[in-house]
Amino acid sequence: MATGEPVSKKQKHKQRPTSTYSPEDLRQRIDRARHEGRFQQALELTKQLHKHEPTPANLELLKEVYLGRARQLRSQGKTCDALTVLEVASHLPDASEAWLEHLAQEMALCGEIRRTLILLDKLSEPASVQRILVQVADAAMQQEAAGRAALPPALQADLDRILLAFAQVEAGQDEAARETLQGIGLRSPFLEWKLLLRGLQAYWQNDDERAIENWQRLTPERLPARLAAPFRFRIDAAFRAAQPPATQAMLQKQIDCLQGSPLLPQLRNLQALLAHKDKMAAALRQVETLLPTLRQQMPQLVPRLAACFYWQILESTPEDILRYRRVFGSPPDDPNFYRLQAIGYEKAGELHVAHHYWQQYEQEIAAHPQEWPGDQAAHARAFIWQRMGQNAAAALDPRRQPSRRLFDLLGFEEEKPPPFNPPAEKCFEKSLELAPDLLETHEALLRYYLATDQPAKAEKAAQQLLQHFPHHVATLELLSDLCRKRGDYAAALGWIEQALKENALDRRLRRKTSDAHLLLARAYVESDHFEEARRHFQTALDLSSGSDNRMILAHWAACEFKAGAAARAEELVQQAQANPGEPTDGPPVPPVGVSYLLLTEVLRLKLDRALKKRFQEDLKRGLATPNQDGAVFLTRILAGLHQGGVTYFGKKSHTQKVLSYIHQARDLDFRETQLEELCRNLLDMEAYPQARRFANIGEQRYPENPVFPYLYALAWIQQRNRNLPMWDVVPRLKRARSLAQAQPPNECRDHMLEDIDKHLHELNPFALDFLSRMFGFDGDDEDDDGDDADDDW
Amino acid sequence: MDDPHVVLDLAADADDEAIRRRYLELVRQFAPEHHPEKFAAIRAAYERLRDRNARVRYRLLEAGRKETIESIVEEITCRSSRRRVSLKTLLSILPKP
């Protein structure tokens, strides 16, 4: 180097001083190299160490590293190199049995039978010998004639038996094979080959249980287990599931190769292609090559493959329709792909385009009714019209439309979507023309009329439904509600009585029927038909139970006052005000509630001033000491009056008094259900600030309940004369949604979730990022204490 | 197997009565206690065909929709005969050194 001549890499390597590392350094480097799988380097370093310090410990280390390197080479398939390493290792100054056993074991695994047997002669422990002999047996089986020749005569006989048994099993001579295998003893190194063969016999006789039983006894590291693995993979689900994915793929490939149809690899390729949406074209090209064989070998699978691709096109592009047609031809049920395109456009939210394609498809069925057995063609067309109606109706859903609020915010003119042609109503009518007994269409039409606020048409549609389905309870109930809303209490009672007949034990229906009797009774009182009224009050009482009785009694008392039967009236008042420890299946009616009911009835029926004064006093006394039941009940009455549009002289003052009463009650210990009802009642009364206050209280006391943040948000959304504080409303809605989603599904929860989604969509219909960031549409909900800014009680 | 007609082994134009008769026959044959999976498949197939509306709805919107390449592969695998192979063939699947 002093001469300055260039030094080659090899020279450099040779010139490197070999003992520059201390023994400790060497040990560390050896450990690191072994740990990192660099066994060749570890071997070089260990040789240096052993040369430098030929201690027994270093010799042990050297032996370990030699074995490690040999195993590494074997696992890489370099068995010759591995054998060279073992050969060198065998010259180490150690002739212990343990070391020789290790060497023999590795040599056998590398398939070197002769040298293994030489080493085996030096071993005296029978267990060690047996352990190595099984590896020798495996090596001999793999090497066929050469392997046999290398074996001692005793082992050759067992190997011959196994080979013969294999030939017999292959030829279907199972009995002969069984007899041949009898010669393999329990101590034979070929015992596991016997188990493999017995398993294979069972497998080929379709006795999977016995096959698995035999194969379960195989040593996983040995050759018989590796040969049984693909078969076991096919029939043993637990074994299959226990394999890592790479092994599963390998075993699948092996079993396909051994037992499968030549179609399988191609189909698996298809499977892989279809996992990617953008590879449909490639998949269809692959099908083109596969189809001739499939048609020849398993023609019954061709329509199934076609169906599979037909529906996959929905996830792909329209160009693939042409490719599909070229490969499979036109599908018999949808020769022009109108149905597929209709469904595809529906999926993409393009309902107008879907409408067009559904019409085309309906016309296609109408032109070829013979393709559908019996009268199914008409029903199929009816279904299509029904679906078109539902699409047209869904397009009216505010969730599918940008909200006015956002257009206003951005200063845009709202672009109205074109009307559906034919519109929803016509579609449903057409569907019913074709199949008048299609319940779903009747229901859809009914829903449509209700959603579009057409109660008269809804009533007509409900009656039409009942002509075909006279026992449809939901429709009977709905008709009763519609009649009740338009003040026809007699008709309302008639429908609900029919519904009750269908299910006389339904408590909800009994209660609704009782309510209908009460309403009709009150109408009779107004028109001075007291006898009819009494009859209905009595029936209402008979059908009701618990706290409802007291309400009915209060109304009945008012009736008797009007009828001039003061004694009977007083008796009823006493009954209503008494607290006989009634069974409460509903919320209790507090005395203040009875007083308020009586007062409203006295005012509504314009009864004597003395009565008015008396019940006013009662109410005043009741309002002096607020309680939870009173707050809930009074707001319930006022909400009912507000919702029903009922007014009477003094209502405004009563409302103020009740609001003041509940304000005083705000710190009382309300139950969760009481708070929920109170908030809902206040919302119905349009007392929005109060509703928000109690929703806040509910949210603080019951933080897991989604109803409170939801009602809080609603109290802002429904208060239309105020600017909506999005920063407050949106996080509440999102919190309500996440809390509701964590609850088990039920009708109330689902309805609430649907409504929350609707409002969130209305507040940000285009899912604009900047709005999301501004108002918290995305990201975690920030919990704020929600103090109401405008606490105007 | 997705096609309910195939599961119940019925013609495509079978009517309500034929479908119900076949269903009861199969349910007796494959009681849920002894053949839970088969029973579930029969039940599901019957639900799709039990009345005219169900049949039309199925054919219109669901037929073939649950078909997958996986189920076709499964079918081919099941139908592939378990042919016997020689030791040589068996050894040939092992990776070569």
HADDOCK unambig.tbl for C-alpha pairs under 7 A between the chains (distance, minus, plus):
assign (segid A and resid 77 and name CA) (segid B and resid 97 and name CA) 4.13 0.50 0.50
assign (segid A and resid 78 and name CA) (segid B and resid 97 and name CA) 6.56 0.50 0.50
assign (segid A and resid 166 and name CA) (segid B and resid 86 and name CA) 6.83 0.50 0.50
assign (segid A and resid 166 and name CA) (segid B and resid 87 and name CA) 6.36 0.50 0.50
assign (segid A and resid 167 and name CA) (segid B and resid 86 and name CA) 6.85 0.50 0.50
assign (segid A and resid 170 and name CA) (segid B and resid 84 and name CA) 5.31 0.50 0.50
assign (segid A and resid 170 and name CA) (segid B and resid 85 and name CA) 5.83 0.50 0.50
assign (segid A and resid 170 and name CA) (segid B and resid 86 and name CA) 5.80 0.50 0.50
assign (segid A and resid 204 and name CA) (segid B and resid 82 and name CA) 5.83 0.50 0.50
assign (segid A and resid 204 and name CA) (segid B and resid 84 and name CA) 6.76 0.50 0.50
assign (segid A and resid 227 and name CA) (segid B and resid 90 and name CA) 6.68 0.50 0.50
assign (segid A and resid 254 and name CA) (segid B and resid 93 and name CA) 6.20 0.50 0.50
assign (segid A and resid 259 and name CA) (segid B and resid 80 and name CA) 6.96 0.50 0.50
assign (segid A and resid 259 and name CA) (segid B and resid 82 and name CA) 6.04 0.50 0.50
assign (segid A and resid 259 and name CA) (segid B and resid 83 and name CA) 6.35 0.50 0.50
assign (segid A and resid 260 and name CA) (segid B and resid 77 and name CA) 6.27 0.50 0.50
assign (segid A and resid 260 and name CA) (segid B and resid 80 and name CA) 5.80 0.50 0.50
assign (segid A and resid 261 and name CA) (segid B and resid 80 and name CA) 6.03 0.50 0.50
assign (segid A and resid 264 and name CA) (segid B and resid 73 and name CA) 6.57 0.50 0.50
assign (segid A and resid 267 and name CA) (segid B and resid 73 and name CA) 6.74 0.50 0.50
assign (segid A and resid 271 and name CA) (segid B and resid 69 and name CA) 6.03 0.50 0.50
assign (segid A and resid 304 and name CA) (segid B and resid 64 and name CA) 6.99 0.50 0.50
assign (segid A and resid 304 and name CA) (segid B and resid 67 and name CA) 6.64 0.50 0.50
assign (segid A and resid 307 and name CA) (segid B and resid 64 and name CA) 5.13 0.50 0.50
assign (segid A and resid 307 and name CA) (segid B and resid 65 and name CA) 6.97 0.50 0.50
assign (segid A and resid 307 and name CA) (segid B and resid 67 and name CA) 6.65 0.50 0.50
assign (segid A and resid 308 and name CA) (segid B and resid 64 and name CA) 6.62 0.50 0.50
assign (segid A and resid 308 and name CA) (segid B and resid 65 and name CA) 6.91 0.50 0.50
assign (segid A and resid 308 and name CA) (segid B and resid 67 and name CA) 5.12 0.50 0.50
assign (segid A and resid 308 and name CA) (segid B and resid 68 and name CA) 5.55 0.50 0.50
assign (segid A and resid 308 and name CA) (segid B and resid 69 and name CA) 6.92 0.50 0.50
assign (segid A and resid 311 and name CA) (segid B and resid 65 and name CA) 6.07 0.50 0.50
assign (segid A and resid 373 and name CA) (segid B and resid 13 and name CA) 5.65 0.50 0.50
assign (segid A and resid 376 and name CA) (segid B and resid 56 and name CA) 6.40 0.50 0.50
assign (segid A and resid 379 and name CA) (segid B and resid 56 and name CA) 6.86 0.50 0.50
assign (segid A and resid 380 and name CA) (segid B and resid 56 and name CA) 5.78 0.50 0.50
assign (segid A and resid 380 and name CA) (segid B and resid 60 and name CA) 6.93 0.50 0.50
